[in-house]
Structures are given as structure tokens and as C-alpha cells.
Amino acid sequence: MAAPVGPKKVHRYTVEFKIQAVRLSLHPEIQTQDVAQALDIHPFMLSKWKKDYREGRLKSAAEAAGTSASDLCGNRKCVCLCNADRRYPEASGRDGNRPAMP
């Protein structure tokens, strides 16, 4: 089998996209692997983002300014996540039962 030609493509995701993915995966009825599969990312990557979010290393300018990250994101996959985030508001901590993570 021939070796791949050219450099390996590395996907770069916006901080807002990562945060929306993390918030959706925090919903009690949605598993991390299901979110990762829907977004076509590796579950380990999403787990790393979750850890970074918990430890405060994953913060967007929108969160710092108090704006919803979904208002700023135009990525097609993120729009899907943002819509799911509206269907499951408790995943984002906006329902009052679970505070939003810093």
C-alpha cells in the first residue's frame, strides 16, 4: 500500500465550536461518543475539550463578554449544535438547575 502523498490535514476548531460541543455532551441524556460521532471528531478530542473547559482553559471571548457563543458562530456543524443546545437548555446551564461552568 502506498504512503499518503502530501502533508496530513489538521482540523482547527474555533473555541466557540468546542464550547458548544462540550455543553451538548454535558447533557445527561447524551453521551460524549454520540456528540463526537455527530460532529465527526474523535471522542478523545471531545473529552480533552471537556477537561479543558472544566479547568477553565477553554473560554471564549463571548463568554467573557456575556454573549452566547451560538450568536457568534456561523460554522454549519456548530449551528447544528447551537440548535440542539436550544432544545436541551440544561446542557448549557441556562435552566437554573445546573450552573454554567466557568
Secondary structure, 3 states (H helix, E strand, C coil): CCCCCCCCCCCCCCHHHHHHHHHHHCCCCCCHHHHHHHHCCCHHHHHHHHHHHHCCCCCCHHHHHCCCHHHHCCCHHHHHHHHHHHHCHHHCCCCCCCCCCC
